[in-house]
Protein backbone atom coordinates (compact mmCIF):
# COMPACT_ATOMS: atom_id res chain seq x y z
CA UNK A 1 0.00 0.00 0.00
CA UNK A 2 2.82 2.40 0.83
CA UNK A 3 4.57 1.95 -2.52
CA UNK A 4 1.29 2.45 -4.40
CA UNK A 5 0.73 5.68 -2.49
CA UNK A 6 4.30 6.86 -2.69
CA UNK A 7 4.70 6.94 -6.47
CA UNK A 8 2.09 9.59 -7.30
CA UNK A 9 3.14 11.68 -4.34
CA UNK A 10 6.73 11.74 -5.58
CA UNK A 11 5.33 12.65 -9.01
CA UNK A 12 3.53 15.61 -7.50
CA UNK A 13 6.67 16.78 -5.73
CA UNK A 14 8.62 16.53 -8.96
CA UNK A 15 5.84 18.41 -10.73
CA UNK A 16 6.19 21.27 -8.32
CA UNK A 17 9.93 21.21 -8.76
CA UNK A 18 9.17 21.51 -12.47
CA UNK A 19 6.66 24.27 -11.81
CA UNK A 20 9.03 26.48 -9.90
CA UNK A 21 12.03 25.87 -12.11
CA UNK A 22 10.96 27.99 -15.08
CA UNK A 23 9.13 27.86 -18.42
CA UNK A 24 8.53 24.60 -20.26
CA UNK A 25 6.64 23.67 -23.39
CA UNK A 26 4.84 20.70 -21.86
CA UNK A 27 2.56 22.84 -19.81
CA UNK A 28 3.68 26.39 -20.45
CA UNK A 29 4.50 26.79 -16.79
CA UNK A 30 6.55 29.52 -15.22
CA UNK A 31 7.21 30.81 -11.72
CA UNK A 32 9.93 31.98 -9.41
CA UNK A 33 12.64 29.54 -8.42
CA UNK A 34 13.29 31.47 -5.18
CA UNK A 35 13.05 29.19 -2.13
CA UNK A 36 12.60 26.22 -4.48
CA UNK A 37 14.58 23.87 -2.28
CA UNK A 38 12.51 24.72 0.77
CA UNK A 39 9.31 24.28 -1.19
CA UNK A 40 10.44 20.87 -2.40
CA UNK A 41 11.42 19.81 1.10
CA UNK A 42 8.13 20.83 2.68
CA UNK A 43 6.09 19.22 -0.08
CA UNK A 44 7.89 15.91 0.24
CA UNK A 45 7.53 15.90 4.01
CA UNK A 46 3.89 16.90 3.92
CA UNK A 47 2.64 14.72 1.11
CA UNK A 48 4.33 11.59 2.33
CA UNK A 49 2.26 11.97 5.48
CA UNK A 50 -0.98 13.21 3.94
CA UNK A 51 -4.16 11.28 3.39
CA UNK A 52 -7.43 12.13 1.70
CA UNK A 53 -9.47 14.65 3.68
CA UNK A 54 -12.73 13.27 5.07
CA UNK A 55 -14.99 16.00 3.66
CA UNK A 56 -15.50 17.84 0.38
CA UNK A 57 -13.80 21.06 1.42
CA UNK A 58 -10.37 22.03 0.17
CA UNK A 59 -7.30 23.01 2.11
CA UNK A 60 -5.34 26.05 1.03
CA UNK A 61 -1.72 26.00 2.22
CA UNK A 62 0.36 29.12 2.69
CA UNK A 63 4.08 29.11 3.50
CA UNK A 64 5.19 32.47 4.84
CA UNK A 65 8.73 33.84 4.79
CA UNK A 66 9.48 32.21 8.14
CA UNK A 67 8.54 28.81 6.78
CA UNK A 68 5.32 28.62 8.76
CA UNK A 69 2.52 26.77 7.02
CA UNK A 70 -1.03 28.09 7.21
CA UNK A 71 -4.20 26.27 6.20
CA UNK A 72 -7.73 27.32 5.50
CA UNK A 73 -10.63 25.94 3.51
CA UNK A 74 -11.59 26.82 -0.02
CA UNK A 75 -13.87 25.56 -2.80
CA UNK A 76 -13.80 27.61 -6.00
CA UNK A 77 -12.61 26.87 -9.51
CA UNK A 78 -9.35 28.25 -10.89
CA UNK A 79 -10.18 31.71 -12.21
CA UNK A 80 -12.99 32.49 -9.79
CA UNK A 81 -10.63 31.81 -6.90
CA UNK A 82 -7.74 33.93 -8.19
CA UNK A 83 -8.68 37.33 -6.83
CA UNK A 84 -9.43 36.09 -3.33
CA UNK A 85 -5.92 34.65 -3.06
CA UNK A 86 -4.30 37.90 -4.10
CA UNK A 87 -6.49 39.89 -1.74
CA UNK A 88 -5.51 37.62 1.13
CA UNK A 89 -1.81 37.17 0.43
CA UNK A 90 -0.89 40.08 -1.83
CA UNK A 91 0.23 40.05 -5.43
CA UNK A 92 3.86 39.16 -4.82
CA UNK A 93 3.27 35.48 -4.21
CA UNK A 94 3.65 32.29 -6.25
CA UNK A 95 0.44 30.30 -6.49
CA UNK A 96 -0.02 26.75 -7.75
CA UNK A 97 -3.70 25.85 -7.90
CA UNK A 98 -6.28 23.58 -9.46
CA UNK A 99 -9.59 24.34 -11.11
CA UNK A 100 -12.89 22.53 -11.00
CA UNK A 101 -11.46 19.68 -13.07
CA UNK A 102 -8.94 18.96 -10.32
CA UNK A 103 -11.64 19.17 -7.68
CA UNK A 104 -13.61 16.61 -9.68
CA UNK A 105 -10.46 14.44 -9.86
CA UNK A 106 -10.58 14.25 -13.65
CA UNK A 107 -7.46 12.68 -15.09
CA UNK A 108 -7.02 15.51 -17.61
CA UNK A 109 -6.68 18.06 -14.79
CA UNK A 110 -3.43 20.00 -14.48
CA UNK A 111 -1.78 22.32 -11.98
CA UNK A 112 -2.21 25.97 -12.90
CA UNK A 113 0.30 28.70 -12.40
CA UNK A 114 0.05 32.47 -12.69
CA UNK A 115 1.50 34.58 -15.46
CA UNK A 116 2.89 38.02 -14.67
CA UNK A 117 -0.63 39.50 -14.94
CA UNK A 118 -1.81 37.13 -12.24
CA UNK A 119 -3.92 34.95 -14.53
CA UNK A 120 -3.83 31.19 -13.75
CA UNK A 121 -3.32 30.17 -17.36
CA UNK A 122 0.15 28.58 -17.26
CA UNK A 123 -0.40 24.92 -16.69
CA UNK A 124 1.57 21.79 -15.97
CA UNK A 125 -1.11 20.10 -18.00
CA UNK A 126 -0.08 16.54 -18.67
CA UNK A 127 -0.46 13.47 -16.49
CA UNK A 128 -3.42 14.41 -14.28
CA UNK A 129 -1.49 16.03 -11.43
CA UNK A 130 -4.40 18.38 -10.80
CA UNK A 131 -6.51 15.35 -9.96
CA UNK A 132 -3.87 14.27 -7.47
CA UNK A 133 -4.06 17.61 -5.69
CA UNK A 134 -7.85 17.38 -5.75
CA UNK A 135 -7.80 13.89 -4.24
CA UNK A 136 -5.89 15.33 -1.27
CA UNK A 137 -8.39 18.19 -1.02
CA UNK A 138 -5.69 20.77 -1.69
CA UNK A 139 -7.00 23.66 -3.77
CA UNK A 140 -3.87 25.79 -3.89
CA UNK A 141 -0.40 26.21 -2.51
CA UNK A 142 0.71 29.81 -2.01
CA UNK A 143 4.39 30.61 -1.61
CA UNK A 144 5.24 34.03 -0.22
CA UNK A 145 8.85 34.63 -1.15
CA UNK A 146 9.06 38.24 -0.01
CA UNK A 147 12.19 38.34 2.09
CA UNK A 148 13.58 35.30 0.32
CA UNK A 149 17.21 35.30 -0.73
CA UNK A 150 18.55 34.71 -4.22
CA UNK A 151 21.04 31.88 -4.64
CA UNK A 152 24.59 33.07 -4.19
CA UNK A 153 26.79 33.30 -7.30
CA UNK A 154 30.37 32.15 -6.88
CA UNK A 155 31.78 34.33 -9.67
CA UNK A 156 29.53 37.29 -10.44
CA UNK A 157 31.65 38.80 -13.26
CA UNK A 158 31.85 35.44 -15.04
CA UNK A 159 28.11 34.93 -14.61
CA UNK A 160 27.36 38.38 -16.04
CA UNK A 161 29.62 37.74 -19.02
CA UNK A 162 28.00 34.38 -19.72
CA UNK A 163 24.51 35.88 -19.43
CA UNK A 164 25.42 38.68 -21.84
CA UNK A 165 26.90 36.24 -24.34
CA UNK A 166 23.91 33.91 -24.15
CA UNK A 167 21.38 36.74 -24.53
CA UNK A 168 23.23 38.13 -27.54
CA UNK A 169 23.26 34.70 -29.22
CA UNK A 170 19.60 34.17 -28.44
CA UNK A 171 18.50 37.52 -29.79
CA UNK A 172 20.64 37.02 -32.89
CA UNK A 173 19.09 33.66 -33.79
CA UNK A 174 16.45 33.89 -36.57
CA UNK A 175 14.10 31.50 -34.74
CA UNK A 176 13.90 33.98 -31.86
CA UNK A 177 12.49 36.60 -34.23
CA UNK A 178 9.98 34.07 -35.57
CA UNK A 179 8.76 33.11 -32.12
CA UNK A 180 8.65 36.74 -30.99
CA UNK A 181 6.46 37.74 -33.93
CA UNK A 182 4.27 34.66 -34.34
CA UNK A 183 4.68 32.66 -31.12
CA UNK A 184 4.43 28.90 -31.05
CA UNK A 185 1.54 29.24 -33.54
CA UNK A 186 4.28 29.77 -36.14
CA UNK A 187 4.34 25.96 -36.26
CA UNK A 188 0.83 25.69 -37.79
CA UNK A 189 1.74 26.26 -41.44
CA UNK A 190 4.98 24.31 -41.06
CA UNK A 191 3.41 21.17 -39.59
CA UNK A 192 0.58 21.29 -42.10
CA UNK A 193 3.19 21.44 -44.86
CA UNK A 194 5.01 18.46 -43.30
CA UNK A 195 1.73 16.54 -43.07
CA UNK A 196 1.96 16.32 -39.29
CA UNK A 197 -0.74 18.65 -37.94
CA UNK A 198 -3.57 16.66 -36.32
CA UNK A 199 -6.62 16.99 -38.54
CA UNK A 200 -10.11 15.61 -37.91
CA UNK A 201 -9.18 13.18 -35.19
CA UNK A 202 -5.63 12.53 -36.45
CA UNK A 203 -7.12 11.01 -39.62
CA UNK A 204 -5.14 13.47 -41.78
CA UNK A 205 -1.96 15.48 -41.43
CA UNK A 206 -2.69 18.45 -43.67
CA UNK A 207 -5.39 20.98 -42.80
CA UNK A 208 -6.99 23.07 -45.51
CA UNK A 209 -7.76 25.81 -42.98
CA UNK A 210 -4.21 26.03 -41.62
CA UNK A 211 -3.64 29.59 -42.84
CA UNK A 212 -6.72 30.82 -40.94
CA UNK A 213 -5.40 29.47 -37.62
CA UNK A 214 -1.73 30.21 -38.27
CA UNK A 215 0.57 32.43 -36.26
CA UNK A 216 0.86 34.78 -39.19
CA UNK A 217 -2.90 35.31 -39.33
CA UNK A 218 -3.09 35.58 -35.55
CA UNK A 219 -0.51 38.35 -35.46
CA UNK A 220 -2.24 40.30 -38.22
CA UNK A 221 -5.60 39.89 -36.47
CA UNK A 222 -4.37 40.97 -33.04
CA UNK A 223 -2.53 44.02 -34.37
CA UNK A 224 -5.68 45.05 -36.22
CA UNK A 225 -7.91 44.57 -33.17
CA UNK A 226 -5.64 46.44 -30.77
CA UNK A 227 -6.84 47.07 -27.22
CA UNK A 228 -5.59 44.37 -24.87
CA UNK A 229 -4.48 42.20 -27.80
CA UNK A 230 -0.76 41.53 -27.95
CA UNK A 231 0.92 39.09 -30.36
CA UNK A 232 4.28 39.32 -28.53
CA UNK A 233 3.75 38.92 -24.81
CA UNK A 234 6.17 38.02 -22.04
CA UNK A 235 4.65 35.38 -19.81
CA UNK A 236 7.24 36.14 -17.14
CA UNK A 237 9.34 39.19 -16.25
CA UNK A 238 12.54 39.71 -18.26
CA UNK A 239 11.63 37.19 -20.96
CA UNK A 240 13.75 37.86 -24.04
CA UNK A 241 11.79 35.95 -26.68
CA UNK A 242 8.21 36.93 -25.69
CA UNK A 243 6.59 34.10 -27.63
CA UNK A 244 3.36 34.26 -25.62
CA UNK A 245 0.33 36.32 -26.64
CA UNK A 246 -2.81 37.94 -25.36
CA UNK A 247 -5.60 36.94 -27.70
CA UNK A 248 -8.20 39.68 -27.85
CA UNK A 249 -11.67 39.45 -29.37
CA UNK A 250 -13.18 41.78 -31.93
CA UNK A 251 -13.59 44.42 -29.21
CA UNK A 252 -9.93 44.15 -28.25
CA UNK A 253 -10.73 42.67 -24.84
CA UNK A 254 -8.89 39.52 -23.78
CA UNK A 255 -10.47 36.21 -24.73
CA UNK A 256 -7.57 34.11 -23.47
CA UNK A 257 -3.85 34.27 -22.83
CA UNK A 258 -1.97 32.54 -24.25
CA UNK A 259 -3.28 30.81 -27.37
CA UNK A 260 -0.50 28.31 -28.17
CA UNK A 261 0.26 25.92 -31.02
CA UNK A 262 -0.62 22.73 -29.13
CA UNK A 263 -4.04 24.15 -28.26
CA UNK A 264 -4.63 25.36 -31.81
CA UNK A 265 -3.70 21.94 -33.13
CA UNK A 266 -5.88 19.88 -30.80
CA UNK A 267 -8.87 22.23 -30.44
CA UNK A 268 -8.58 23.64 -33.96
CA UNK A 269 -7.47 21.45 -36.84
CA UNK A 270 -8.02 18.24 -34.87
CA UNK A 271 -11.71 19.18 -34.66
CA UNK A 272 -11.81 20.64 -38.16
CA UNK A 273 -12.21 24.15 -36.70
CA UNK A 274 -10.54 26.96 -38.66
CA UNK A 275 -11.64 29.93 -36.52
CA UNK A 276 -9.18 31.27 -33.94
CA UNK A 277 -11.91 33.01 -31.92
CA UNK A 278 -13.66 29.68 -31.39
CA UNK A 279 -10.41 27.99 -30.41
CA UNK A 280 -9.70 30.84 -27.98
CA UNK A 281 -13.10 30.45 -26.31
CA UNK A 282 -12.58 26.71 -25.94
CA UNK A 283 -9.12 27.43 -24.52
CA UNK A 284 -10.54 29.88 -21.95
CA UNK A 285 -13.22 27.44 -20.79
CA UNK A 286 -10.67 24.67 -20.31
CA UNK A 287 -8.31 27.03 -18.48
CA UNK A 288 -11.19 27.90 -16.18
CA UNK A 289 -11.75 24.22 -15.50
CA UNK A 290 -8.01 23.62 -15.10
CA UNK A 291 -7.92 20.95 -17.81
CA UNK A 292 -5.22 20.08 -20.34
CA UNK A 293 -6.19 21.41 -23.78
CA UNK A 294 -4.19 18.65 -25.49
CA UNK A 295 -5.99 15.85 -23.67
CA UNK A 296 -9.48 17.35 -23.96
CA UNK A 297 -8.95 18.31 -27.61
CA UNK A 298 -8.01 14.71 -28.38
CA UNK A 299 -11.02 13.45 -26.39
CA UNK A 300 -13.35 15.73 -28.36
CA UNK A 301 -11.85 14.33 -31.56
CA UNK A 302 -12.71 10.83 -30.35
CA UNK A 303 -16.22 11.99 -29.49
CA UNK A 304 -16.56 13.29 -33.05
CA UNK A 305 -15.62 9.86 -34.38
CA UNK A 306 -18.38 8.43 -32.20
CA UNK A 307 -20.92 10.79 -33.76
CA UNK A 308 -21.32 13.15 -30.79
CA UNK A 309 -19.77 16.11 -32.59
CA UNK A 310 -19.54 17.20 -36.21
CA UNK A 311 -16.23 18.43 -37.57
CA UNK A 312 -15.94 22.23 -37.57
CA UNK A 313 -18.79 22.59 -35.07
CA UNK A 314 -17.39 24.95 -32.44
CA UNK A 315 -20.78 25.50 -30.83
CA UNK A 316 -21.19 21.80 -30.10
CA UNK A 317 -17.60 21.56 -28.88
CA UNK A 318 -18.31 24.33 -26.34
CA UNK A 319 -21.46 22.47 -25.27
CA UNK A 320 -19.44 19.32 -24.60
CA UNK A 321 -16.93 21.31 -22.55
CA UNK A 322 -19.90 22.69 -20.61
CA UNK A 323 -20.93 19.08 -19.94
CA UNK A 324 -17.56 18.57 -18.25
CA UNK A 325 -18.23 21.56 -16.00
CA UNK A 326 -21.67 20.30 -14.98
CA UNK A 327 -20.28 16.85 -14.19
CA UNK A 328 -22.66 14.95 -16.46
CA UNK A 329 -21.77 11.32 -17.24
CA UNK A 330 -20.60 12.30 -20.73
CA UNK A 331 -18.71 15.25 -19.29
CA UNK A 332 -16.85 13.06 -16.83
CA UNK A 333 -15.96 10.65 -19.63
CA UNK A 334 -14.49 13.46 -21.73
CA UNK A 335 -12.78 15.01 -18.72
CA UNK A 336 -10.90 11.79 -18.11
CA UNK A 337 -9.21 12.05 -21.47
CA UNK A 338 -9.01 10.50 -24.91
CA UNK A 339 -8.18 6.93 -23.84
CA UNK A 340 -11.16 6.74 -21.48
CA UNK A 341 -13.42 8.38 -24.06
CA UNK A 342 -12.39 5.84 -26.68
CA UNK A 343 -12.99 2.88 -24.37
CA UNK A 344 -16.41 4.03 -23.22
CA UNK A 345 -17.66 5.12 -26.66
CA UNK A 346 -16.23 2.09 -28.43
CA UNK A 347 -13.87 4.02 -30.70
CA UNK A 348 -10.84 1.93 -31.64
CA UNK A 349 -8.68 4.51 -33.43
CA UNK A 350 -7.65 6.76 -30.54
CA UNK A 351 -4.56 9.06 -30.70
CA UNK A 352 -2.91 8.03 -27.44
CA UNK A 353 0.36 6.44 -26.39
CA UNK A 354 0.66 4.84 -22.94
CA UNK A 355 -2.76 6.20 -22.07
CA UNK A 356 -1.92 9.82 -22.86
CA UNK A 357 -3.13 11.89 -25.81
CA UNK A 358 -0.62 12.74 -28.51
CA UNK A 359 0.35 16.42 -28.80
CA UNK A 360 -0.03 18.30 -32.06
CA UNK A 361 2.73 16.52 -33.97
CA UNK A 362 1.57 13.41 -35.83
CA UNK A 363 4.42 10.90 -35.37
CA UNK A 364 3.61 9.17 -38.64
CA UNK A 365 5.05 12.18 -40.46
CA UNK A 366 7.85 13.00 -38.00
CA UNK A 367 9.59 9.68 -37.44
CA UNK A 368 11.91 10.85 -34.67
CA UNK A 369 8.92 12.03 -32.69
CA UNK A 370 7.36 8.59 -33.10
CA UNK A 371 10.46 6.90 -31.72
CA UNK A 372 10.45 9.33 -28.78
CA UNK A 373 6.78 8.60 -28.05
CA UNK A 374 7.45 4.88 -28.13
CA UNK A 375 10.58 4.80 -25.99
CA UNK A 376 10.29 7.61 -23.43
CA UNK A 377 8.81 7.01 -19.99
CA UNK A 378 6.88 10.29 -20.14
CA UNK A 379 6.54 10.05 -23.87
CA UNK A 380 3.89 12.66 -24.57
CA UNK A 381 4.94 15.70 -22.56
CA UNK A 382 4.76 17.69 -25.79
CA UNK A 383 8.22 16.43 -26.78
CA UNK A 384 8.72 17.39 -30.41
CA UNK A 385 12.37 17.00 -31.29
HELIX and SHEET records of a PDB file:
HELIX    1   1 UNK A    2  UNK A   19  1                                  18    
HELIX    2   2 UNK A   36  UNK A   49  1                                  14    
HELIX    3   3 UNK A   82  UNK A   89  1                                   8    
HELIX    4   4 UNK A  100  UNK A  103  1                                   4    
HELIX    5   5 UNK A  129  UNK A  135  1                                   7    
HELIX    6   6 UNK A  156  UNK A  172  1                                  17    
HELIX    7   7 UNK A  174  UNK A  182  1                                   9    
HELIX    8   8 UNK A  183  UNK A  186  5                                   4    
HELIX    9   9 UNK A  187  UNK A  194  1                                   8    
HELIX   10  10 UNK A  210  UNK A  213  5                                   4    
HELIX   11  11 UNK A  215  UNK A  225  1                                  11    
HELIX   12  12 UNK A  261  UNK A  267  1                                   7    
HELIX   13  13 UNK A  269  UNK A  271  5                                   3    
HELIX   14  14 UNK A  276  UNK A  289  1                                  14    
HELIX   15  15 UNK A  293  UNK A  305  1                                  13    
HELIX   16  16 UNK A  314  UNK A  326  1                                  13    
HELIX   17  17 UNK A  329  UNK A  335  1                                   7    
HELIX   18  18 UNK A  338  UNK A  345  1                                   8    
HELIX   19  19 UNK A  367  UNK A  375  1                                   9    
SHEET    1   A 6 UNK A  69  UNK A  74  0                                        
SHEET    2   A 6 UNK A  58  UNK A  63 -1                                        
SHEET    3   A 6 UNK A 138  UNK A 143  1                                        
SHEET    4   A 6 UNK A  94  UNK A  97 -1                                        
SHEET    5   A 6 UNK A 111  UNK A 113 -1                                        
SHEET    6   A 6 UNK A 122  UNK A 124 -1                                        
SHEET    1   B 3 UNK A 230  UNK A 233  0                                        
SHEET    2   B 3 UNK A 244  UNK A 248 -1                                        
SHEET    3   B 3 UNK A 254  UNK A 256 -1                                        
SHEET    1   C 2 UNK A 352  UNK A 353  0                                        
SHEET    2   C 2 UNK A 356  UNK A 357 -1                                        
END                                                                             
